[in-house]
Amino acid sequence: MERAAAEFCCILETVPGVDGTETVKLKTVNSKLYFTNPLRLLVRQPHSRHCSPNYNCQWLYKLYSGGRVLDGSTNCTSLEIGVGEDCNVVFTTQEYPKISASDTGLVMKQELRVRVADRAILAVLPDPFLCYKNSMYQQDQVYNLTTEGNLILLDWLIAGRIALGEVWDMTSFVSQSKIYVDGKLVLGDAINLDRYFGNNGKRCSLRESLQHTKVLGSCVFIGPYFKDLKWTIQDKVHEISGREGSDGITASVSVLNQPLCDGVVIKLLGAQSTEQARSFFRRLVEDTTTWFGGDPLDK
């Protein structure tokens, strides 16, 4: 198994003011970055078309060789991310992660282990997975938050190389996420797709059962930062998915309350294009982008 790790901490930075005075601000910095081939990580300042000059954030990119999640030299990778107190971190991608066909029946696997400390926030906002015909993929994600830790987690995939006629033609796709707060499991979420599955004793293909959608996904907001914001997000989902002629967007929303945790879980059950789905998720995160200096989904 090939491994990688990234850690972030906050330092005090003295910033000169326009009037000649000095102020002390918190600054998120990357304190550890380690990876082995085929894993590649890059840390840089916020990068979107509308970046704010006032930010305390680092963006961590997961890079792919040729866009492919794994290059054939290994079938399993493991990544650990640690976000220290008061840090703002975005974990994203620069292109669609592509899952190649598995001609040998080998399942491509990725593991992600994350720690988020008090008053910190991690926004996992990648591009959607693009699964080729006959691909097999499994992803396991575990997030450990402290009581005051915060998380935004987007997990989504598109039907395939639609222009080539590949629509839900992957052999299997499994993405499992578990979120803990102070060691207590508060949410378990999964996207589990198999080319053929049983339905009342009958076998039904993914292409048949998902013929009315081109994108599936979920978006989770958890932590005290969302104590009030969760209601705004809930209203947005109801507005978009409940709107007559809502451009093919079908979604559900569930609010999480104390004593479990504060948060909201959104399931995207149907969208007619990647652009529609991206626009939907951008609406959900738009009130948080000032924390990160830009919108990672603005591409």
MIDOSE-1310 file (N, C-alpha, C; in nm, 2 decimals, decimal comma, always signed):
residues 299
mera	+0,08/-0,12/+0,00/+0,00/+0,00/+0,00/+0,09/+0,13/+0,00; +0,06/+0,22/-0,09/+0,13/+0,34/-0,10/+0,07/+0,45/-0,01; +0,15/+0,53/+0,06/+0,09/+0,61/+0,17/+0,13/+0,76/+0,14; +0,05/+0,85/+0,20/+0,08/+0,99/+0,20/+0,02/+1,05/+0,32
aaef	+0,07/+1,17/+0,36/+0,02/+1,24/+0,48/+0,04/+1,39/+0,46; -0,05/+1,47/+0,52/-0,05/+1,61/+0,52/-0,10/+1,66/+0,65; -0,03/+1,76/+0,71/-0,07/+1,82/+0,83/-0,07/+1,97/+0,83; -0,16/+2,03/+0,90/-0,16/+2,18/+0,90/-0,17/+2,23/+1,05
ccil	-0,11/+2,35/+1,07/-0,11/+2,41/+1,20/-0,13/+2,56/+1,18; -0,17/+2,63/+1,29/-0,19/+2,77/+1,29/-0,07/+2,84/+1,36; -0,03/+2,95/+1,30/+0,08/+3,03/+1,37/+0,03/+3,18/+1,38; +0,09/+3,26/+1,46/+0,06/+3,40/+1,47/+0,14/+3,48/+1,38
etvp	+0,08/+3,56/+1,30/+0,15/+3,64/+1,19/+0,12/+3,79/+1,22; +0,23/+3,87/+1,22/+0,22/+4,01/+1,24/+0,20/+4,07/+1,10; +0,09/+4,15/+1,09/+0,05/+4,21/+0,96/+0,05/+4,36/+0,97; +0,13/+4,43/+0,88/+0,13/+4,57/+0,89/+0,00/+4,63/+0,84
gvdg	-0,05/+4,73/+0,91/-0,18/+4,80/+0,87/-0,15/+4,92/+0,78; -0,25/+4,97/+0,71/-0,24/+5,08/+0,62/-0,20/+5,21/+0,70; -0,24/+5,21/+0,83/-0,21/+5,33/+0,90/-0,08/+5,32/+0,98; +0,01/+5,22/+0,95/+0,14/+5,21/+1,01/+0,14/+5,12/+1,13
tetv	+0,02/+5,09/+1,18/+0,01/+5,00/+1,30/+0,02/+4,86/+1,26; +0,04/+4,77/+1,36/+0,06/+4,63/+1,33/-0,05/+4,55/+1,40; -0,10/+4,45/+1,34/-0,20/+4,36/+1,40/-0,15/+4,22/+1,39; -0,20/+4,13/+1,48/-0,16/+3,99/+1,49/-0,28/+3,91/+1,44
klkt	-0,25/+3,82/+1,34/-0,36/+3,74/+1,29/-0,31/+3,59/+1,29; -0,41/+3,50/+1,29/-0,38/+3,36/+1,28/-0,36/+3,33/+1,13; -0,26/+3,24/+1,10/-0,23/+3,20/+0,97/-0,22/+3,05/+0,96; -0,29/+2,99/+0,87/-0,28/+2,84/+0,85/-0,16/+2,81/+0,76
vnsk	-0,07/+2,72/+0,81/+0,05/+2,68/+0,73/+0,05/+2,53/+0,73; +0,12/+2,48/+0,62/+0,14/+2,34/+0,61/+0,26/+2,30/+0,68; +0,25/+2,21/+0,78/+0,36/+2,17/+0,87/+0,42/+2,03/+0,83; +0,35/+1,95/+0,74/+0,40/+1,83/+0,70/+0,34/+1,79/+0,57
lyft	+0,42/+1,74/+0,48/+0,37/+1,70/+0,35/+0,46/+1,58/+0,30; +0,39/+1,46/+0,29/+0,47/+1,34/+0,25/+0,38/+1,26/+0,16; +0,45/+1,21/+0,05/+0,37/+1,12/-0,04/+0,47/+1,03/-0,12; +0,42/+0,92/-0,16/+0,50/+0,83/-0,24/+0,41/+0,80/-0,37
nplr	+0,48/+0,77/-0,48/+0,42/+0,74/-0,61/+0,32/+0,62/-0,59; +0,20/+0,63/-0,65/+0,15/+0,72/-0,74/+0,08/+0,84/-0,68; +0,08/+0,85/-0,54/+0,01/+0,96/-0,48/+0,09/+1,09/-0,50; +0,02/+1,20/-0,52/+0,09/+1,33/-0,53/+0,00/+1,43/-0,47
llvr	+0,06/+1,52/-0,38/-0,01/+1,62/-0,31/+0,06/+1,76/-0,34; -0,02/+1,86/-0,34/+0,03/+2,00/-0,37/-0,04/+2,09/-0,27; +0,03/+2,17/-0,20/-0,03/+2,28/-0,12/+0,00/+2,41/-0,18; -0,11/+2,49/-0,19/-0,10/+2,62/-0,25/-0,20/+2,72/-0,19
qphs	-0,19/+2,84/-0,22/-0,29/+2,94/-0,18/-0,42/+2,92/-0,26; -0,53/+2,98/-0,20/-0,66/+2,96/-0,27/-0,65/+3,00/-0,42; -0,72/+2,91/-0,50/-0,71/+2,93/-0,65/-0,85/+2,91/-0,71; -0,92/+3,02/-0,73/-1,04/+3,02/-0,80/-1,06/+3,15/-0,87
rhcs	-1,16/+3,16/-0,95/-1,17/+3,29/-1,03/-1,21/+3,41/-0,95; -1,25/+3,39/-0,83/-1,30/+3,50/-0,74/-1,24/+3,48/-0,60; -1,11/+3,50/-0,59/-1,04/+3,48/-0,46/-1,04/+3,61/-0,38; -1,06/+3,60/-0,25/-1,06/+3,71/-0,16/-0,91/+3,73/-0,11
pnyn	-0,87/+3,86/-0,10/-0,73/+3,89/-0,05/-0,72/+3,86/+0,10; -0,83/+3,85/+0,17/-0,83/+3,84/+0,31/-0,87/+3,70/+0,35; -0,78/+3,61/+0,37/-0,81/+3,47/+0,40/-0,70/+3,41/+0,49; -0,75/+3,31/+0,57/-0,65/+3,23/+0,65/-0,68/+3,09/+0,61
cqwl	-0,62/+3,04/+0,50/-0,66/+2,91/+0,45/-0,55/+2,86/+0,37; -0,54/+2,72/+0,36/-0,45/+2,65/+0,27/-0,53/+2,55/+0,19; -0,50/+2,54/+0,06/-0,57/+2,45/-0,02/-0,47/+2,33/-0,05; -0,52/+2,21/-0,02/-0,45/+2,09/-0,05/-0,51/+2,02/-0,17
ykly	-0,42/+2,00/-0,27/-0,47/+1,93/-0,39/-0,42/+1,79/-0,40; -0,51/+1,70/-0,44/-0,46/+1,56/-0,47/-0,45/+1,55/-0,62; -0,33/+1,52/-0,67/-0,31/+1,52/-0,81/-0,31/+1,37/-0,86; -0,34/+1,36/-0,99/-0,35/+1,23/-1,05/-0,27/+1,22/-1,17
sggr	-0,20/+1,11/-1,19/-0,12/+1,09/-1,31/-0,21/+1,07/-1,43; -0,21/+1,16/-1,53/-0,30/+1,15/-1,64/-0,45/+1,15/-1,60; -0,48/+1,21/-1,48/-0,61/+1,21/-1,43/-0,66/+1,08/-1,37; -0,58/+0,98/-1,38/-0,63/+0,85/-1,33/-0,59/+0,83/-1,18
vldg	-0,69/+0,78/-1,10/-0,67/+0,77/-0,96/-0,55/+0,68/-0,93; -0,53/+0,57/-1,00/-0,42/+0,49/-0,97/-0,36/+0,45/-1,11; -0,22/+0,44/-1,11/-0,15/+0,42/-1,24/-0,12/+0,28/-1,28; -0,17/+0,18/-1,20/-0,14/+0,04/-1,23/-0,03/-0,02/-1,15
stnc	+0,06/+0,07/-1,09/+0,17/+0,02/-1,01/+0,12/-0,04/-0,88; +0,01/+0,01/-0,83/-0,05/-0,04/-0,71/-0,20/-0,03/-0,72; -0,27/-0,11/-0,64/-0,42/-0,10/-0,64/-0,48/-0,04/-0,51; -0,39/+0,00/-0,42/-0,44/+0,06/-0,29/-0,35/+0,17/-0,24
tsle	-0,41/+0,28/-0,20/-0,34/+0,39/-0,15/-0,40/+0,44/-0,02; -0,33/+0,50/+0,07/-0,38/+0,55/+0,20/-0,32/+0,69/+0,22; -0,42/+0,78/+0,26/-0,38/+0,92/+0,29/-0,43/+0,96/+0,42; -0,35/+1,03/+0,50/-0,39/+1,09/+0,63/-0,38/+1,24/+0,63
igvg	-0,48/+1,31/+0,68/-0,48/+1,45/+0,69/-0,50/+1,50/+0,83; -0,42/+1,58/+0,88/-0,44/+1,64/+1,02/-0,46/+1,79/+1,01; -0,57/+1,84/+1,06/-0,60/+1,98/+1,06/-0,60/+2,03/+1,20; -0,50/+2,12/+1,24/-0,48/+2,16/+1,37/-0,58/+2,27/+1,41
edcn	-0,57/+2,31/+1,54/-0,66/+2,41/+1,59/-0,66/+2,54/+1,51; -0,78/+2,60/+1,49/-0,80/+2,73/+1,43/-0,76/+2,73/+1,28; -0,73/+2,62/+1,22/-0,69/+2,61/+1,08/-0,81/+2,60/+0,98; -0,80/+2,66/+0,87/-0,90/+2,65/+0,76/-0,83/+2,58/+0,64
vvft	-0,88/+2,47/+0,60/-0,81/+2,39/+0,50/-0,92/+2,34/+0,40; -0,88/+2,35/+0,27/-0,96/+2,29/+0,16/-0,89/+2,17/+0,10; -0,96/+2,06/+0,08/-0,90/+1,94/+0,01/-0,97/+1,93/-0,12; -0,91/+1,94/-0,23/-0,98/+1,94/-0,36/-0,89/+1,87/-0,47
tqey	-0,93/+1,88/-0,59/-0,86/+1,83/-0,70/-0,86/+1,93/-0,81; -0,77/+1,90/-0,91/-0,76/+1,99/-1,03/-0,83/+1,94/-1,15; -0,88/+1,82/-1,15/-0,95/+1,76/-1,26/-1,03/+1,64/-1,21; -1,11/+1,58/-1,30/-1,20/+1,47/-1,26/-1,11/+1,35/-1,23
pkis	-1,12/+1,29/-1,11/-1,05/+1,16/-1,08/-1,11/+1,05/-1,17; -1,03/+0,99/-1,25/-1,08/+0,89/-1,35/-1,05/+0,75/-1,29; -1,15/+0,66/-1,30/-1,13/+0,52/-1,26/-1,13/+0,44/-1,38; -1,01/+0,38/-1,42/-0,99/+0,30/-1,54/-1,06/+0,17/-1,53
asdt	-1,08/+0,11/-1,65/-1,14/-0,03/-1,65/-1,05/-0,13/-1,58; -1,11/-0,23/-1,52/-1,04/-0,33/-1,45/-1,05/-0,46/-1,53; -0,95/-0,48/-1,62/-0,96/-0,60/-1,70/-0,93/-0,73/-1,63; -0,86/-0,72/-1,52/-0,82/-0,84/-1,44/-0,92/-0,86/-1,32
glvm	-1,02/-0,78/-1,30/-1,10/-0,79/-1,19/-1,05/-0,74/-1,06; -0,94/-0,66/-1,07/-0,88/-0,60/-0,95/-0,95/-0,47/-0,91; -0,99/-0,46/-0,78/-1,06/-0,34/-0,73/-0,96/-0,24/-0,69; -0,97/-0,12/-0,74/-0,89/+0,00/-0,70/-0,94/+0,05/-0,57
kqel	-0,85/+0,06/-0,47/-0,89/+0,10/-0,34/-0,82/+0,23/-0,29; -0,89/+0,31/-0,22/-0,83/+0,43/-0,16/-0,88/+0,44/-0,01; -0,79/+0,48/+0,08/-0,83/+0,50/+0,22/-0,79/+0,65/+0,25; -0,88/+0,71/+0,33/-0,86/+0,84/+0,38/-0,89/+0,85/+0,53
rvrv	-0,79/+0,90/+0,61/-0,81/+0,91/+0,75/-0,78/+1,06/+0,79; -0,88/+1,12/+0,86/-0,87/+1,27/+0,88/-0,89/+1,30/+1,03; -0,82/+1,40/+1,08/-0,84/+1,45/+1,21/-0,86/+1,60/+1,20; -0,96/+1,65/+1,27/-0,99/+1,80/+1,26/-1,01/+1,85/+1,41
adra	-0,92/+1,94/+1,45/-0,92/+1,99/+1,59/-1,02/+2,11/+1,61; -1,02/+2,16/+1,73/-1,11/+2,26/+1,77/-1,09/+2,39/+1,69; -1,21/+2,45/+1,66/-1,22/+2,57/+1,58/-1,16/+2,56/+1,44; -1,13/+2,44/+1,40/-1,08/+2,42/+1,26/-1,19/+2,38/+1,17
ilav	-1,17/+2,40/+1,04/-1,26/+2,34/+0,94/-1,19/+2,28/+0,83; -1,23/+2,17/+0,78/-1,18/+2,11/+0,66/-1,29/+2,10/+0,56; -1,27/+2,15/+0,44/-1,37/+2,14/+0,33/-1,32/+2,04/+0,23; -1,38/+1,92/+0,22/-1,35/+1,82/+0,12/-1,44/+1,85/+0,00
lpdp	-1,39/+1,92/-0,10/-1,47/+1,96/-0,22/-1,40/+1,92/-0,35; -1,40/+1,79/-0,38/-1,33/+1,75/-0,50/-1,42/+1,76/-0,63; -1,36/+1,74/-0,74/-1,43/+1,71/-0,86/-1,50/+1,57/-0,86; -1,60/+1,55/-0,94/-1,67/+1,42/-0,93/-1,58/+1,31/-0,99
flcy	-1,60/+1,18/-0,94/-1,54/+1,07/-1,00/-1,60/+1,04/-1,13; -1,51/+1,00/-1,22/-1,55/+0,96/-1,36/-1,51/+0,81/-1,38; -1,61/+0,72/-1,38/-1,58/+0,58/-1,38/-1,60/+0,53/-1,53; -1,49/+0,46/-1,57/-1,49/+0,40/-1,71/-1,58/+0,27/-1,70
knsm	-1,61/+0,23/-1,82/-1,68/+0,10/-1,83/-1,60/-0,01/-1,78; -1,66/-0,10/-1,70/-1,59/-0,22/-1,63/-1,49/-0,18/-1,52; -1,50/-0,05/-1,47/-1,41/-0,01/-1,36/-1,47/-0,07/-1,23; -1,37/-0,08/-1,13/-1,41/-0,13/-1,00/-1,33/-0,05/-0,90
yqqd	-1,41/+0,01/-0,81/-1,35/+0,11/-0,72/-1,41/+0,10/-0,58; -1,32/+0,12/-0,48/-1,37/+0,12/-0,34/-1,29/+0,23/-0,26; -1,37/+0,31/-0,19/-1,31/+0,42/-0,11/-1,36/+0,42/+0,03; -1,27/+0,42/+0,13/-1,31/+0,42/+0,27/-1,26/+0,55/+0,33
qvyn	-1,35/+0,63/+0,39/-1,31/+0,76/+0,46/-1,35/+0,76/+0,60; -1,26/+0,80/+0,69/-1,29/+0,81/+0,83/-1,25/+0,95/+0,88; -1,35/+1,02/+0,94/-1,32/+1,16/+0,98/-1,34/+1,16/+1,13; -1,24/+1,21/+1,20/-1,24/+1,22/+1,35/-1,24/+1,37/+1,38
ltte	-1,35/+1,42/+1,44/-1,36/+1,56/+1,48/-1,36/+1,58/+1,63; -1,31/+1,68/+1,68/-1,33/+1,72/+1,82/-1,47/+1,79/+1,83; -1,51/+1,82/+1,95/-1,64/+1,88/+1,97/-1,65/+2,01/+1,89; -1,54/+2,09/+1,88/-1,55/+2,21/+1,81/-1,49/+2,21/+1,67
gnli	-1,47/+2,09/+1,62/-1,42/+2,07/+1,48/-1,53/+2,08/+1,38; -1,50/+2,11/+1,26/-1,60/+2,14/+1,16/-1,56/+2,07/+1,02; -1,66/+2,02/+0,95/-1,63/+1,95/+0,83/-1,74/+1,98/+0,72; -1,69/+2,00/+0,60/-1,78/+1,99/+0,48/-1,73/+1,88/+0,39
lldw	-1,81/+1,78/+0,36/-1,77/+1,67/+0,28/-1,86/+1,65/+0,16; -1,80/+1,66/+0,04/-1,88/+1,64/-0,08/-1,82/+1,51/-0,14; -1,92/+1,42/-0,18/-1,88/+1,29/-0,24/-1,98/+1,27/-0,36; -1,92/+1,27/-0,48/-2,01/+1,26/-0,59/-1,95/+1,19/-0,71
liag	-2,03/+1,14/-0,80/-1,98/+1,08/-0,93/-2,07/+1,10/-1,04; -2,02/+1,10/-1,16/-2,10/+1,11/-1,28/-2,11/+0,97/-1,35; -2,21/+0,96/-1,44/-2,25/+0,83/-1,50/-2,14/+0,76/-1,57; -2,04/+0,84/-1,62/-1,93/+0,78/-1,70/-1,90/+0,87/-1,82
rial	-1,83/+0,81/-1,92/-1,80/+0,88/-2,04/-1,92/+0,88/-2,13; -2,01/+0,97/-2,10/-2,14/+0,97/-2,17/-2,13/+0,99/-2,32; -2,03/+1,07/-2,36/-2,02/+1,10/-2,51/-1,98/+0,97/-2,58; -1,92/+0,87/-2,51/-1,88/+0,74/-2,57/-1,99/+0,64/-2,55
gevw	-2,10/+0,68/-2,50/-2,21/+0,58/-2,47/-2,19/+0,50/-2,35; -2,10/+0,54/-2,26/-2,08/+0,47/-2,13/-2,16/+0,54/-2,03; -2,27/+0,48/-1,99/-2,36/+0,54/-1,89/-2,39/+0,44/-1,78; -2,34/+0,46/-1,67/-2,35/+0,37/-1,55/-2,31/+0,23/-1,59
dmts	-2,19/+0,22/-1,66/-2,14/+0,09/-1,71/-2,03/+0,04/-1,62; -2,00/+0,11/-1,51/-1,90/+0,05/-1,42/-1,94/-0,08/-1,36; -1,84/-0,16/-1,33/-1,88/-0,29/-1,26/-1,92/-0,27/-1,12; -1,84/-0,18/-1,05/-1,88/-0,15/-0,91/-1,82/-0,02/-0,87
fvsq	-1,89/+0,05/-0,78/-1,84/+0,17/-0,72/-1,89/+0,18/-0,57; -1,79/+0,18/-0,48/-1,83/+0,19/-0,34/-1,75/+0,30/-0,27; -1,82/+0,40/-0,21/-1,76/+0,50/-0,13/-1,83/+0,51/+0,00; -1,75/+0,48/+0,11/-1,81/+0,47/+0,24/-1,74/+0,58/+0,33
skiy	-1,82/+0,65/+0,41/-1,77/+0,76/+0,50/-1,82/+0,74/+0,64; -1,74/+0,76/+0,74/-1,78/+0,75/+0,87/-1,73/+0,88/+0,94; -1,81/+0,95/+1,01/-1,77/+1,07/+1,08/-1,79/+1,06/+1,23; -1,69/+1,08/+1,31/-1,69/+1,07/+1,45/-1,67/+1,21/+1,51
vdgk	-1,74/+1,23/+1,62/-1,72/+1,36/+1,70/-1,68/+1,31/+1,84; -1,56/+1,35/+1,89/-1,51/+1,30/+2,02/-1,52/+1,15/+2,03; -1,49/+1,08/+1,93/-1,49/+0,93/+1,93/-1,62/+0,87/+1,91; -1,73/+0,94/+1,90/-1,86/+0,89/+1,89/-1,91/+0,90/+1,74
lvlg	-1,95/+0,79/+1,68/-2,00/+0,79/+1,55/-2,13/+0,87/+1,54; -2,13/+0,97/+1,46/-2,25/+1,06/+1,44/-2,31/+1,04/+1,30; -2,23/+0,99/+1,20/-2,29/+0,97/+1,07/-2,21/+0,87/+0,99; -2,28/+0,77/+0,93/-2,23/+0,68/+0,84/-2,30/+0,69/+0,71
dain	-2,22/+0,71/+0,60/-2,28/+0,74/+0,47/-2,21/+0,66/+0,37; -2,29/+0,62/+0,26/-2,23/+0,53/+0,16/-2,30/+0,55/+0,03; -2,22/+0,54/-0,08/-2,27/+0,52/-0,22/-2,22/+0,39/-0,26; -2,31/+0,30/-0,29/-2,28/+0,16/-0,32/-2,35/+0,12/-0,45
ldry	-2,27/+0,11/-0,56/-2,33/+0,07/-0,69/-2,27/-0,06/-0,74; -2,35/-0,14/-0,79/-2,31/-0,27/-0,85/-2,38/-0,28/-0,99; -2,31/-0,33/-1,09/-2,37/-0,33/-1,22/-2,50/-0,40/-1,22; -2,51/-0,52/-1,15/-2,63/-0,59/-1,14/-2,67/-0,61/-0,99
fgnn	-2,79/-0,58/-0,96/-2,83/-0,61/-0,82/-2,98/-0,66/-0,83; -3,01/-0,73/-0,72/-3,14/-0,80/-0,71/-3,25/-0,70/-0,67; -3,36/-0,71/-0,73/-3,48/-0,63/-0,70/-3,60/-0,72/-0,70; -3,65/-0,76/-0,59/-3,77/-0,86/-0,58/-3,74/-0,98/-0,66
gkrc	-3,62/-1,03/-0,64/-3,58/-1,16/-0,71/-3,54/-1,14/-0,85; -3,55/-1,02/-0,90/-3,51/-1,00/-1,04/-3,38/-0,92/-1,05; -3,30/-0,94/-1,15/-3,17/-0,87/-1,17/-3,20/-0,75/-1,25; -3,15/-0,63/-1,20/-3,17/-0,51/-1,27/-3,03/-0,44/-1,29
slre	-3,01/-0,38/-1,40/-2,88/-0,32/-1,43/-2,88/-0,17/-1,38; -2,76/-0,12/-1,35/-2,75/+0,02/-1,31/-2,80/+0,11/-1,42; -2,77/+0,08/-1,55/-2,81/+0,16/-1,66/-2,96/+0,18/-1,66; -3,03/+0,07/-1,63/-3,18/+0,07/-1,63/-3,23/+0,15/-1,51
slqh	-3,18/+0,12/-1,39/-3,23/+0,18/-1,27/-3,20/+0,33/-1,25; -3,09/+0,37/-1,32/-3,04/+0,51/-1,30/-3,05/+0,59/-1,43; -3,14/+0,54/-1,52/-3,15/+0,60/-1,66/-3,20/+0,74/-1,65; -3,26/+0,79/-1,54/-3,31/+0,92/-1,54/-3,22/+1,02/-1,47
tkvl	-3,10/+0,98/-1,44/-3,00/+1,07/-1,38/-2,86/+1,05/-1,43; -2,78/+1,15/-1,43/-2,64/+1,14/-1,48/-2,54/+1,17/-1,37; -2,59/+1,21/-1,25/-2,50/+1,24/-1,14/-2,57/+1,19/-1,01; -2,49/+1,13/-0,92/-2,53/+1,10/-0,78/-2,43/+1,16/-0,68
gscv	-2,47/+1,19/-0,56/-2,38/+1,24/-0,46/-2,44/+1,28/-0,33; -2,36/+1,32/-0,24/-2,40/+1,36/-0,11/-2,31/+1,48/-0,06; -2,36/+1,56/+0,02/-2,29/+1,67/+0,08/-2,32/+1,69/+0,23; -2,22/+1,68/+0,31/-2,24/+1,68/+0,46/-2,17/+1,81/+0,52
figp	-2,25/+1,87/+0,61/-2,19/+1,98/+0,68/-2,21/+1,95/+0,83; -2,10/+1,94/+0,91/-2,10/+1,90/+1,05/-2,01/+1,99/+1,13; -2,06/+2,03/+1,25/-1,98/+2,11/+1,34/-2,05/+2,24/+1,39; -2,00/+2,30/+1,49/-2,07/+2,42/+1,55/-2,08/+2,54/+1,45
yfkd	-1,99/+2,54/+1,35/-2,01/+2,65/+1,25/-2,14/+2,65/+1,18; -2,21/+2,53/+1,18/-2,33/+2,52/+1,11/-2,46/+2,51/+1,20; -2,44/+2,56/+1,32/-2,55/+2,56/+1,42/-2,67/+2,64/+1,36; -2,64/+2,75/+1,30/-2,75/+2,83/+1,24/-2,76/+2,81/+1,09
lkwt	-2,64/+2,80/+1,03/-2,63/+2,79/+0,88/-2,71/+2,67/+0,83; -2,72/+2,56/+0,91/-2,79/+2,44/+0,86/-2,93/+2,47/+0,81; -3,00/+2,56/+0,88/-3,13/+2,59/+0,84/-3,14/+2,66/+0,71; -3,04/+2,75/+0,68/-3,03/+2,82/+0,55/-3,01/+2,72/+0,44
iqdk	-2,92/+2,62/+0,47/-2,89/+2,52/+0,37/-3,01/+2,43/+0,34; -3,08/+2,40/+0,45/-3,20/+2,32/+0,43/-3,30/+2,39/+0,34; -3,32/+2,52/+0,37/-3,42/+2,60/+0,29/-3,37/+2,60/+0,14; -3,24/+2,61/+0,11/-3,20/+2,61/-0,02/-3,23/+2,48/-0,10
vhei	-3,21/+2,37/-0,03/-3,24/+2,24/-0,09/-3,39/+2,23/-0,12; -3,47/+2,27/-0,03/-3,62/+2,27/-0,05/-3,66/+2,36/-0,16; -3,59/+2,48/-0,17/-3,63/+2,57/-0,28/-3,59/+2,52/-0,42; -3,47/+2,46/-0,43/-3,42/+2,41/-0,56/-3,49/+2,29/-0,60
sgre	-3,50/+2,19/-0,51/-3,56/+2,06/-0,55/-3,71/+2,06/-0,56; -3,77/+2,16/-0,48/-3,92/+2,17/-0,48/-3,97/+2,26/-0,59; -3,88/+2,33/-0,66/-3,92/+2,43/-0,76/-3,98/+2,35/-0,88; -4,10/+2,40/-0,93/-4,16/+2,34/-1,05/-4,06/+2,36/-1,17
gsdg	-4,03/+2,25/-1,24/-3,94/+2,26/-1,35/-3,80/+2,29/-1,29; -3,75/+2,21/-1,19/-3,63/+2,24/-1,12/-3,51/+2,19/-1,20; -3,52/+2,18/-1,33/-3,40/+2,14/-1,42/-3,35/+2,00/-1,38; -3,44/+1,92/-1,34/-3,40/+1,78/-1,32/-3,33/+1,75/-1,19
itas	-3,32/+1,85/-1,10/-3,26/+1,83/-0,97/-3,35/+1,76/-0,87; -3,31/+1,64/-0,82/-3,39/+1,57/-0,72/-3,30/+1,55/-0,60; -3,34/+1,60/-0,48/-3,25/+1,60/-0,36/-3,33/+1,59/-0,24; -3,27/+1,53/-0,13/-3,33/+1,53/+0,00/-3,24/+1,59/+0,10
vsvl	-3,29/+1,63/+0,22/-3,21/+1,70/+0,32/-3,25/+1,65/+0,46; -3,16/+1,63/+0,54/-3,18/+1,59/+0,68/-3,10/+1,68/+0,77; -3,16/+1,74/+0,88/-3,09/+1,82/+0,97/-3,05/+1,74/+1,09; -2,92/+1,76/+1,14/-2,87/+1,70/+1,26/-2,87/+1,80/+1,37
nqpl	-2,91/+1,76/+1,49/-2,92/+1,85/+1,60/-2,85/+1,80/+1,72; -2,82/+1,88/+1,82/-2,76/+1,84/+1,95/-2,87/+1,75/+2,02; -2,83/+1,66/+2,11/-2,69/+1,64/+2,16/-2,60/+1,56/+2,06; -2,65/+1,51/+1,95/-2,57/+1,44/+1,85/-2,46/+1,53/+1,80
cdgv	-2,50/+1,62/+1,72/-2,41/+1,73/+1,66/-2,49/+1,82/+1,58; -2,44/+1,94/+1,55/-2,50/+2,03/+1,46/-2,46/+2,00/+1,32; -2,55/+2,00/+1,22/-2,51/+1,97/+1,09/-2,63/+1,95/+1,00; -2,60/+1,92/+0,87/-2,71/+1,89/+0,77/-2,65/+1,79/+0,67
vikl	-2,73/+1,70/+0,62/-2,69/+1,60/+0,52/-2,78/+1,61/+0,40; -2,72/+1,63/+0,28/-2,79/+1,65/+0,16/-2,76/+1,53/+0,07; -2,86/+1,47/+0,01/-2,84/+1,36/-0,09/-2,89/+1,41/-0,23; -2,80/+1,41/-0,32/-2,84/+1,44/-0,46/-2,88/+1,31/-0,53
lgaq	-3,01/+1,30/-0,56/-3,06/+1,17/-0,61/-3,08/+1,18/-0,76; -3,07/+1,30/-0,82/-3,08/+1,31/-0,96/-3,04/+1,44/-1,01; -2,97/+1,44/-1,12/-2,93/+1,56/-1,20/-2,90/+1,52/-1,34; -2,94/+1,61/-1,43/-2,93/+1,58/-1,58/-2,79/+1,60/-1,64
steq	-2,70/+1,67/-1,56/-2,57/+1,70/-1,62/-2,48/+1,74/-1,50; -2,35/+1,73/-1,53/-2,25/+1,76/-1,43/-2,26/+1,91/-1,39; -2,29/+1,99/-1,49/-2,30/+2,14/-1,47/-2,42/+2,17/-1,37; -2,53/+2,10/-1,39/-2,64/+2,12/-1,30/-2,61/+2,08/-1,16
arsf	-2,54/+1,96/-1,14/-2,50/+1,92/-1,01/-2,40/+2,01/-0,95; -2,30/+2,06/-1,02/-2,20/+2,15/-0,97/-2,27/+2,28/-0,92; -2,36/+2,33/-1,00/-2,43/+2,45/-0,97/-2,51/+2,43/-0,84; -2,57/+2,32/-0,82/-2,65/+2,28/-0,70/-2,56/+2,28/-0,58
frrl	-2,44/+2,21/-0,59/-2,35/+2,21/-0,47/-2,29/+2,34/-0,44; -2,27/+2,42/-0,55/-2,21/+2,56/-0,52/-2,31/+2,64/-0,45; -2,44/+2,63/-0,47/-2,54/+2,70/-0,40/-2,53/+2,66/-0,25; -2,51/+2,54/-0,22/-2,51/+2,49/-0,08/-2,39/+2,55/-0,01
vedt	-2,27/+2,56/-0,07/-2,15/+2,60/+0,00/-2,12/+2,75/-0,01; -2,21/+2,82/-0,08/-2,17/+2,96/-0,12/-2,16/+3,05/+0,01; -2,22/+3,02/+0,12/-2,21/+3,10/+0,24/-2,09/+3,07/+0,32; -2,01/+2,97/+0,28/-1,89/+2,93/+0,35/-1,76/+2,97/+0,27
ttwf	-1,77/+3,01/+0,15/-1,65/+3,03/+0,07/-1,56/+3,15/+0,12; -1,62/+3,24/+0,20/-1,53/+3,35/+0,25/-1,43/+3,29/+0,35; -1,46/+3,18/+0,41/-1,37/+3,11/+0,51/-1,25/+3,06/+0,43; -1,26/+3,04/+0,30/-1,15/+2,97/+0,23/-1,09/+3,06/+0,13
ggdp	-1,13/+3,18/+0,11/-1,07/+3,27/+0,01/-1,11/+3,25/-0,13; -1,22/+3,16/-0,15/-1,26/+3,13/-0,29/-1,35/+3,01/-0,29; -1,41/+2,98/-0,40/-1,50/+2,86/-0,42/-1,42/+2,75/-0,49; -1,39/+2,64/-0,43/-1,32/+2,53/-0,49/-1,40/+2,47/-0,61
ldk	-1,53/+2,49/-0,61/-1,62/+2,43/-0,71/-1,64/+2,53/-0,83; -1,58/+2,64/-0,82/-1,59/+2,74/-0,93/-1,48/+2,72/-1,03; -1,52/+2,63/-1,13/-1,42/+2,59/-1,23/-1,48/+2,60/-1,37
